[in-house]
Amino acid sequence: MPRRHKNKKRHHARSEPQSHGNAQATAEAGEESTPSFSTQHEGISQGLPMAGSRNTSQGPQRAQTTTTASVAVSCPGSDEAFSSQEEDEAVSSEIPLFTEVSDVDDFQTRIVSLEQFILSRYKLKKPILKADMLHIVGEDYQDRFAEMLKKVSEQIETFFALDMNEVDSIRHSYALVSKLKLPNNGRVRPGKGFPKTGLLMHILGMIFMNGNCVSEEEIWRDLRLMHVYPRRKHFIFGEPRKLITDFVRLEYLECRQVPHSDPPRSEFLWGPRAHLETSKMEVLEFCAKVNSTHPSDYPCCYEEALREEKERARAREAAGAATIAQVRAAFRAMASTTFLPVEESKAFCPSDQNI
């Protein structure tokens, strides 16, 4: 009995520094590492609003204002609320990027390898070929390749908001495409690296599910569940405060000052480009997929998203009818000035001449 306790204690002492070392090495590597969703996917799932959370079954609770704040993201209250104590907790609760092979079976290990390969090709801006993916999977699992690719594609979609599309049916070449038209296919800034679309879709979902307006304090409180902190560089998203400022600059988010707030506080809404490039239903479907639920599990938001879908359909029909009317009018105007009247054209008809 004492011997077993001693071995357990030695194993704990050996594994704990290793975990701490992996987290430290990851922090130093920054965006140079390719993540594994075996551990990270749970973190982002916990960060999204769950069914039955505040404001999902009630209408908007905030008074809307028209005062526009500066693009720079700044909220003194949030910095004070989530400063040293929260960042100390972040160090102790950091999730390792890679799952130990001993913790998963061989099938799951191949899925993780395939996932990392796809993301590394995306990061390096190189084509993703089926032949290469089959090599990663190995001969033993090639008959389950479609199943594995589907699983990896869903994981990449829920974390990065990227769709995996086949771009060349002859070479069987694939590409990861951002759900939003962010610069550099979701990277925001030029260069190589991971896309930021997932964080933007997450924030858009949080805004929508909280009455279409959310305070900066609430954003940081929610992002903390994903291990994303202000002034702390994230291995995928970089410095999050700077990234959110980029989202405001690109007009995907609108930041404005809360009226009569002392000290000054900021709140966020959807920006014009978010309204243009996505919809409430698409964002709600994204949030539901991350939480392994269905959009109808959020009744109030689901009804609002359905209303918007109907309004958009009516607007498309009206725009299409207007376009058809313009084309017809232009054709009639062109016909009246180009073609000769029927009575005059009869003089040139060969049937009226004697041959």
ZAGUMI-354114 format. One record per residue (C-alpha): x, z, y. Coordinates in nm, 4 decimals, always signed. Each point is the difference from the previous one (the first is absolute). Example, Ala and Ser with C-alpha at 12.3 -4.5 7.8 and 13.67 -1.06 7.14 Angstrom:
REM residues 2
+----------+----------+----------+
:       c1 :       c3 :       c2 :
+----------+----------+----------+
:  +1.2300 :  +0.7800 :  -0.4500 :
:  +0.1370 :  -0.0660 :  +0.3440 :
+----------+----------+----------+
***
This chain:
REM residues 355
+----------+----------+----------+
:       c1 :       c3 :       c2 :
+----------+----------+----------+
:  +0.0000 :  +0.0000 :  +0.0000 :
:  +0.2689 :  +0.0876 :  +0.2573 :
:  +0.1921 :  -0.3120 :  -0.1014 :
:  -0.3023 :  -0.2241 :  +0.0674 :
:  -0.0519 :  +0.1615 :  +0.3396 :
:  +0.3653 :  -0.0584 :  +0.0835 :
:  -0.0203 :  -0.3720 :  -0.0880 :
:  -0.3139 :  -0.0418 :  +0.2092 :
:  +0.1669 :  +0.1675 :  +0.2924 :
:  +0.3082 :  -0.2230 :  -0.0337 :
:  -0.2204 :  -0.3133 :  -0.0102 :
:  -0.1836 :  +0.1102 :  +0.3142 :
:  +0.3242 :  +0.0651 :  +0.1824 :
:  +0.1323 :  -0.3411 :  -0.1001 :
:  -0.3126 :  -0.2043 :  +0.0856 :
:  -0.0803 :  +0.1580 :  +0.3365 :
:  +0.3204 :  -0.1054 :  +0.1811 :
:  -0.0364 :  -0.3476 :  -0.1496 :
:  -0.3450 :  -0.0375 :  +0.1557 :
:  +0.1299 :  +0.1249 :  +0.3329 :
:  +0.2925 :  -0.2424 :  -0.0213 :
:  -0.2288 :  -0.2955 :  -0.0668 :
:  -0.2138 :  +0.0852 :  +0.3004 :
:  +0.3061 :  +0.0337 :  +0.2202 :
:  +0.1462 :  -0.3302 :  -0.1213 :
:  -0.3312 :  -0.1684 :  +0.0664 :
:  -0.0141 :  +0.1318 :  +0.3541 :
:  +0.3485 :  -0.1359 :  +0.0648 :
:  -0.0852 :  -0.3368 :  -0.1509 :
:  -0.2999 :  -0.0402 :  +0.2342 :
:  -0.1698 :  -0.3288 :  -0.0542 :
:  +0.2650 :  -0.1295 :  -0.2412 :
:  -0.1752 :  +0.1458 :  -0.3072 :
:  -0.2833 :  -0.1571 :  -0.1929 :
:  -0.2767 :  +0.2553 :  -0.0644 :
:  -0.1838 :  +0.0695 :  -0.3220 :
:  -0.3729 :  +0.0642 :  +0.0183 :
:  +0.0020 :  +0.2207 :  -0.3054 :
:  +0.0604 :  +0.2890 :  +0.2385 :
:  -0.0754 :  -0.1414 :  +0.3451 :
:  -0.3486 :  -0.1335 :  -0.0676 :
:  -0.1439 :  +0.3492 :  -0.0334 :
:  +0.1314 :  +0.0961 :  +0.3425 :
:  -0.1738 :  -0.2793 :  +0.1873 :
:  -0.3206 :  +0.0587 :  -0.1958 :
:  -0.0089 :  +0.3599 :  +0.1173 :
:  +0.0515 :  -0.1114 :  +0.3575 :
:  -0.3112 :  -0.2168 :  +0.0203 :
:  -0.3411 :  +0.1454 :  +0.0895 :
:  -0.1873 :  +0.0896 :  -0.3152 :
:  -0.3708 :  -0.0426 :  -0.0696 :
:  -0.1966 :  +0.2777 :  +0.1605 :
:  +0.2674 :  +0.0717 :  +0.2605 :
:  -0.0806 :  +0.0735 :  +0.3593 :
:  -0.1990 :  -0.2700 :  +0.1812 :
:  -0.0520 :  -0.2192 :  -0.3068 :
:  -0.3641 :  +0.1022 :  -0.0264 :
:  -0.0652 :  +0.0513 :  +0.3693 :
:  +0.0005 :  -0.2201 :  +0.3014 :
:  +0.2686 :  -0.0094 :  +0.2696 :
:  +0.0519 :  +0.3424 :  +0.1553 :
:  +0.2266 :  -0.0907 :  +0.2900 :
:  -0.0956 :  -0.1137 :  +0.3450 :
:  +0.1505 :  -0.3420 :  +0.0638 :
:  +0.2082 :  -0.0470 :  +0.3146 :
:  +0.1498 :  -0.2980 :  +0.1764 :
:  +0.3211 :  +0.1483 :  +0.1304 :
:  +0.2957 :  -0.1886 :  -0.1457 :
:  +0.3162 :  +0.1963 :  -0.0688 :
:  +0.3592 :  -0.1143 :  -0.0039 :
:  +0.1186 :  -0.1948 :  -0.3014 :
:  +0.2630 :  +0.2574 :  -0.0798 :
:  -0.1284 :  +0.2415 :  -0.2631 :
:  +0.0341 :  +0.3472 :  +0.1370 :
:  -0.1942 :  +0.3122 :  -0.0686 :
:  +0.1671 :  +0.3299 :  +0.0894 :
:  -0.2465 :  +0.1937 :  -0.2083 :
:  +0.0870 :  -0.1874 :  -0.3173 :
:  +0.3739 :  +0.0452 :  +0.0497 :
:  -0.0432 :  +0.3747 :  +0.0336 :
:  -0.2441 :  +0.0315 :  -0.2875 :
:  +0.2090 :  -0.1988 :  -0.2467 :
:  +0.3574 :  +0.0858 :  +0.0912 :
:  +0.2538 :  +0.2189 :  -0.1769 :
:  -0.2240 :  +0.1778 :  -0.2494 :
:  -0.1616 :  -0.3207 :  -0.1265 :
:  +0.3325 :  -0.1838 :  -0.0281 :
:  +0.1486 :  +0.2918 :  -0.1945 :
:  -0.2905 :  -0.0323 :  -0.2428 :
:  +0.0664 :  -0.3744 :  -0.0218 :
:  +0.3511 :  +0.0624 :  -0.1311 :
:  -0.1209 :  +0.2282 :  -0.2774 :
:  -0.2955 :  -0.2210 :  -0.0990 :
:  +0.1682 :  -0.3411 :  +0.0208 :
:  -0.1158 :  -0.2296 :  -0.2803 :
:  +0.2819 :  -0.1727 :  -0.1915 :
:  -0.0034 :  -0.3776 :  +0.0318 :
:  +0.0623 :  -0.0804 :  -0.3638 :
:  -0.1649 :  +0.1375 :  -0.3092 :
:  +0.2281 :  +0.1230 :  -0.2771 :
:  -0.0136 :  -0.2389 :  -0.2952 :
:  -0.0592 :  +0.2917 :  -0.2382 :
:  -0.3281 :  +0.0807 :  +0.1777 :
:  -0.1667 :  -0.3329 :  -0.0794 :
:  -0.0352 :  -0.2200 :  -0.3043 :
:  +0.1756 :  -0.3313 :  -0.0422 :
:  -0.3000 :  -0.2015 :  +0.1205 :
:  -0.0203 :  +0.1932 :  +0.3258 :
:  +0.3761 :  -0.0319 :  +0.0431 :
:  -0.0290 :  -0.3795 :  -0.0141 :
:  -0.2791 :  +0.0109 :  +0.2591 :
:  +0.2201 :  +0.2049 :  +0.2329 :
:  +0.2877 :  -0.2470 :  -0.0503 :
:  -0.2279 :  -0.2965 :  +0.0706 :
:  -0.1333 :  +0.1695 :  +0.3119 :
:  +0.3475 :  +0.0717 :  +0.1334 :
:  +0.1108 :  -0.3568 :  -0.0712 :
:  -0.2952 :  -0.1499 :  +0.1908 :
:  +0.0568 :  +0.2262 :  +0.2991 :
:  +0.3719 :  -0.0708 :  +0.0064 :
:  -0.0670 :  -0.3769 :  +0.0044 :
:  -0.2484 :  +0.0491 :  +0.2829 :
:  +0.2459 :  +0.2112 :  +0.1929 :
:  +0.2717 :  -0.2630 :  -0.0369 :
:  -0.2488 :  -0.2783 :  +0.0885 :
:  +0.0620 :  -0.1806 :  -0.3275 :
:  -0.2539 :  -0.1731 :  -0.2265 :
:  -0.1646 :  +0.2008 :  -0.2767 :
:  +0.0107 :  -0.2174 :  -0.3128 :
:  -0.2006 :  +0.0610 :  -0.3156 :
:  +0.3037 :  -0.0831 :  -0.2152 :
:  +0.1978 :  +0.2802 :  +0.1633 :
:  -0.2886 :  +0.2440 :  -0.0403 :
:  -0.0309 :  -0.0843 :  -0.3692 :
:  +0.3691 :  +0.0752 :  -0.0358 :
:  -0.0525 :  +0.3405 :  +0.1634 :
:  -0.2951 :  +0.0763 :  -0.2272 :
:  +0.1881 :  -0.0983 :  -0.3160 :
:  -0.1068 :  -0.1877 :  -0.3094 :
:  -0.1830 :  +0.2967 :  -0.1495 :
:  -0.2503 :  +0.0108 :  +0.2885 :
:  -0.0365 :  -0.3652 :  +0.0990 :
:  -0.3404 :  -0.0134 :  -0.1688 :
:  -0.1128 :  +0.2769 :  +0.2391 :
:  +0.1583 :  -0.1548 :  +0.3079 :
:  -0.3346 :  -0.0809 :  +0.1672 :
:  -0.1131 :  +0.3616 :  -0.0440 :
:  +0.3254 :  +0.1357 :  +0.1403 :
:  +0.0023 :  -0.2395 :  +0.2965 :
:  -0.3594 :  +0.0934 :  +0.0856 :
:  +0.0858 :  +0.3698 :  -0.0053 :
:  +0.3088 :  -0.0470 :  +0.2176 :
:  -0.1907 :  -0.2225 :  +0.2441 :
:  -0.2695 :  +0.2664 :  +0.0420 :
:  +0.2614 :  +0.2695 :  +0.0626 :
:  +0.1798 :  -0.2125 :  +0.2597 :
:  -0.3326 :  -0.0805 :  +0.1667 :
:  -0.1051 :  +0.3641 :  +0.0294 :
:  +0.3350 :  +0.1136 :  +0.1399 :
:  +0.1152 :  -0.2927 :  +0.2134 :
:  -0.3281 :  -0.1910 :  +0.0606 :
:  +0.1592 :  -0.3159 :  -0.1401 :
:  -0.1743 :  -0.2571 :  -0.2165 :
:  +0.1971 :  -0.1746 :  -0.2719 :
:  -0.0801 :  -0.3732 :  +0.0049 :
:  +0.1291 :  -0.2879 :  -0.2073 :
:  +0.1460 :  -0.2489 :  +0.2485 :
:  +0.1376 :  -0.2602 :  -0.2409 :
:  -0.1909 :  -0.0704 :  -0.3217 :
:  +0.2740 :  -0.2274 :  -0.1351 :
:  +0.2914 :  +0.2425 :  +0.0367 :
:  -0.2348 :  +0.2995 :  -0.0395 :
:  +0.1347 :  +0.1500 :  +0.3193 :
:  -0.1732 :  +0.2972 :  +0.1633 :
:  +0.0070 :  +0.1562 :  +0.3461 :
:  -0.1173 :  +0.3303 :  +0.1483 :
:  -0.2257 :  -0.0685 :  +0.3000 :
:  -0.0980 :  +0.2599 :  +0.2591 :
:  -0.3723 :  +0.0743 :  +0.0380 :
:  +0.0487 :  -0.0086 :  +0.3781 :
:  +0.1905 :  -0.2577 :  +0.2038 :
:  +0.2702 :  +0.2421 :  +0.1039 :
:  +0.3296 :  -0.1617 :  +0.1074 :
:  +0.2472 :  -0.0827 :  -0.2779 :
:  -0.2686 :  +0.0284 :  -0.2697 :
:  -0.0597 :  +0.3675 :  +0.0625 :
:  +0.3506 :  +0.1119 :  +0.0916 :
:  -0.0892 :  +0.0179 :  +0.3737 :
:  +0.3609 :  -0.0505 :  +0.1095 :
:  +0.2383 :  -0.2830 :  -0.1024 :
:  +0.2251 :  +0.0503 :  -0.2995 :
:  -0.0307 :  +0.1099 :  -0.3591 :
:  -0.1834 :  +0.3071 :  -0.1159 :
:  -0.3323 :  +0.1282 :  -0.1217 :
:  -0.3354 :  -0.0875 :  +0.1619 :
:  -0.1832 :  +0.2451 :  +0.2226 :
:  -0.3500 :  -0.1354 :  -0.0599 :
:  -0.0925 :  +0.2830 :  -0.2361 :
:  +0.0484 :  +0.2654 :  +0.2668 :
:  -0.1985 :  -0.2031 :  +0.2529 :
:  -0.2900 :  -0.0501 :  -0.2431 :
:  +0.0097 :  +0.3719 :  -0.0743 :
:  -0.0260 :  +0.0890 :  +0.3704 :
:  -0.2781 :  -0.2562 :  +0.0546 :
:  -0.1888 :  +0.1554 :  -0.2903 :
:  +0.0473 :  +0.3483 :  +0.1402 :
:  -0.1321 :  -0.1124 :  +0.3408 :
:  -0.3027 :  -0.1722 :  -0.1538 :
:  -0.0860 :  +0.2921 :  -0.2282 :
:  +0.0182 :  +0.2470 :  +0.2892 :
:  -0.2540 :  -0.1587 :  +0.2343 :
:  +0.2196 :  -0.2950 :  +0.1148 :
:  +0.2236 :  +0.2299 :  +0.2036 :
:  +0.2601 :  +0.2549 :  -0.1079 :
:  +0.2369 :  +0.2291 :  +0.1874 :
:  +0.3763 :  -0.0258 :  -0.0314 :
:  +0.0143 :  +0.3520 :  -0.1418 :
:  -0.2311 :  -0.1039 :  -0.2821 :
:  +0.2108 :  -0.3073 :  -0.0742 :
:  +0.3166 :  +0.2049 :  -0.0437 :
:  -0.1861 :  +0.2617 :  -0.2018 :
:  -0.1211 :  -0.2702 :  -0.2355 :
:  +0.3324 :  -0.1841 :  -0.0201 :
:  +0.1682 :  +0.3258 :  -0.0940 :
:  -0.1825 :  -0.0205 :  -0.3343 :
:  +0.1910 :  -0.3260 :  -0.0572 :
:  +0.3279 :  +0.1729 :  +0.0937 :
:  +0.0126 :  -0.1934 :  +0.3271 :
:  +0.1097 :  +0.2137 :  +0.2965 :
:  +0.0679 :  -0.0688 :  +0.3690 :
:  +0.3701 :  -0.0377 :  +0.0834 :
:  +0.0874 :  -0.0154 :  -0.3723 :
:  +0.1104 :  -0.3392 :  -0.1372 :
:  -0.2090 :  -0.1050 :  -0.2988 :
:  +0.1635 :  -0.2044 :  -0.2770 :
:  -0.2672 :  -0.2729 :  +0.0337 :
:  -0.1574 :  +0.0353 :  +0.3451 :
:  +0.3095 :  +0.0938 :  +0.1976 :
:  -0.0580 :  +0.2230 :  +0.3027 :
:  -0.3812 :  +0.0331 :  -0.0072 :
:  -0.0490 :  +0.0801 :  +0.3692 :
:  +0.1836 :  -0.3184 :  +0.0954 :
:  -0.2003 :  -0.1973 :  -0.2571 :
:  -0.3352 :  +0.1236 :  +0.1332 :
:  +0.1161 :  -0.0948 :  +0.3494 :
:  +0.0675 :  -0.3501 :  -0.1372 :
:  -0.3539 :  -0.0123 :  -0.1395 :
:  -0.1338 :  +0.0816 :  +0.3478 :
:  +0.2295 :  -0.2577 :  +0.1617 :
:  -0.1210 :  -0.2662 :  -0.2450 :
:  -0.3626 :  +0.0980 :  +0.0820 :
:  -0.0913 :  +0.1102 :  -0.3515 :
:  -0.0607 :  +0.3495 :  +0.1364 :
:  -0.1283 :  +0.1155 :  +0.3365 :
:  +0.1380 :  +0.3244 :  +0.1391 :
:  -0.1725 :  +0.1773 :  +0.2866 :
:  +0.0111 :  +0.3396 :  +0.1622 :
:  -0.2762 :  +0.2476 :  -0.0708 :
:  -0.1797 :  +0.0629 :  +0.3318 :
:  +0.0498 :  +0.3401 :  +0.1629 :
:  +0.2430 :  +0.1092 :  -0.2734 :
:  +0.2552 :  +0.2586 :  +0.1088 :
:  +0.2685 :  -0.0427 :  -0.1204 :
:  -0.0562 :  -0.3770 :  -0.0264 :
:  -0.1063 :  -0.1137 :  -0.3476 :
:  -0.0285 :  -0.3466 :  -0.1525 :
:  -0.2507 :  -0.1598 :  -0.2339 :
:  -0.0023 :  -0.3283 :  -0.1912 :
:  -0.2496 :  -0.2784 :  -0.0616 :
:  +0.0155 :  -0.3432 :  -0.1612 :
:  +0.1732 :  -0.2549 :  +0.2193 :
:  -0.1291 :  -0.3546 :  +0.0625 :
:  +0.2304 :  -0.1610 :  -0.2587 :
:  -0.1241 :  +0.2395 :  -0.2692 :
:  -0.3584 :  -0.1056 :  +0.0744 :
:  +0.1114 :  -0.3629 :  -0.0154 :
:  +0.2088 :  +0.0076 :  -0.3188 :
:  -0.1872 :  +0.2454 :  -0.2204 :
:  -0.3403 :  +0.1639 :  -0.0314 :
:  -0.1383 :  +0.3449 :  -0.0611 :
:  -0.1047 :  -0.1033 :  -0.3489 :
:  +0.3512 :  -0.1218 :  -0.0890 :
:  +0.1538 :  +0.3224 :  +0.1280 :
:  -0.2602 :  +0.2084 :  -0.1818 :
:  +0.0682 :  -0.1909 :  -0.3229 :
:  +0.3716 :  +0.0649 :  +0.0451 :
:  -0.0577 :  +0.3749 :  +0.0461 :
:  -0.2371 :  +0.0122 :  -0.2960 :
:  +0.2499 :  -0.1784 :  -0.2236 :
:  +0.2753 :  +0.2436 :  +0.0949 :
:  -0.2304 :  +0.2933 :  -0.0784 :
:  -0.1284 :  -0.1636 :  -0.3231 :
:  -0.3548 :  +0.0060 :  +0.1357 :
:  -0.2550 :  -0.2574 :  +0.1207 :
:  -0.0872 :  -0.0807 :  +0.3640 :
:  -0.3577 :  +0.1176 :  -0.0627 :
:  +0.1386 :  +0.3489 :  -0.0635 :
:  +0.0337 :  +0.0208 :  +0.3794 :
:  -0.3694 :  -0.0593 :  +0.0877 :
:  +0.0144 :  +0.0155 :  +0.3798 :
:  +0.3112 :  -0.2180 :  +0.0249 :
:  -0.1311 :  -0.2396 :  -0.2633 :
:  -0.3245 :  -0.0588 :  +0.1912 :
:  +0.1913 :  -0.0559 :  +0.3236 :
:  +0.2347 :  -0.2453 :  -0.1733 :
:  -0.2969 :  -0.1889 :  -0.1471 :
:  -0.1587 :  -0.0282 :  +0.3448 :
:  +0.3227 :  -0.1424 :  +0.1381 :
:  +0.0206 :  -0.2507 :  -0.2890 :
:  -0.3534 :  -0.1235 :  +0.0794 :
:  +0.0790 :  -0.0273 :  +0.3713 :
:  +0.3143 :  -0.1986 :  -0.0764 :
:  -0.1943 :  -0.2316 :  -0.2322 :
:  -0.2581 :  -0.0675 :  +0.2715 :
:  +0.2779 :  -0.0640 :  +0.2529 :
:  +0.1670 :  -0.2477 :  -0.2378 :
:  -0.3292 :  -0.1828 :  -0.0555 :
:  -0.0627 :  -0.0213 :  +0.3748 :
:  +0.3535 :  -0.1252 :  +0.0610 :
:  -0.0354 :  -0.2584 :  -0.2768 :
:  -0.3300 :  -0.1255 :  +0.1390 :
:  +0.1508 :  -0.0271 :  +0.3483 :
:  +0.2960 :  -0.1972 :  -0.1368 :
:  -0.2283 :  -0.2443 :  -0.1854 :
:  -0.2079 :  -0.0509 :  +0.3151 :
:  +0.3131 :  -0.0750 :  +0.2027 :
:  +0.1236 :  -0.2520 :  -0.2596 :
:  -0.3349 :  -0.1775 :  -0.0068 :
:  -0.0170 :  -0.0175 :  +0.3794 :
:  +0.3524 :  -0.1388 :  +0.0166 :
:  -0.0798 :  -0.2628 :  -0.2647 :
:  -0.3144 :  -0.1120 :  +0.1839 :
:  +0.1937 :  -0.0301 :  +0.3248 :
:  +0.2724 :  -0.2030 :  -0.1709 :
:  -0.2529 :  -0.2273 :  -0.1729 :
:  -0.1838 :  -0.0776 :  +0.3225 :
:  +0.3185 :  -0.1198 :  +0.1734 :
:  +0.1744 :  -0.1755 :  -0.2919 :
:  -0.2566 :  -0.2026 :  -0.1923 :
:  -0.1989 :  -0.2957 :  +0.1421 :
:  -0.3820 :  +0.0099 :  +0.0031 :
:  -0.1666 :  -0.1503 :  -0.3067 :
:  -0.1782 :  -0.2793 :  +0.1945 :
:  +0.3258 :  -0.1358 :  +0.1466 :
:  +0.1890 :  +0.0165 :  -0.3275 :
:  -0.2479 :  -0.2403 :  -0.1676 :
:  +0.1486 :  -0.2955 :  +0.1928 :
:  +0.3217 :  +0.0427 :  -0.1957 :
:  -0.1632 :  +0.0233 :  -0.3421 :
:  +0.1129 :  -0.2856 :  -0.2335 :
:  -0.3509 :  -0.0295 :  -0.1497 :
:  -0.1291 :  -0.1456 :  +0.3294 :
:  +0.2467 :  -0.2920 :  -0.0093 :
:  -0.0447 :  -0.3285 :  -0.1832 :
:  +0.2775 :  -0.0604 :  -0.2472 :
+----------+----------+----------+
***
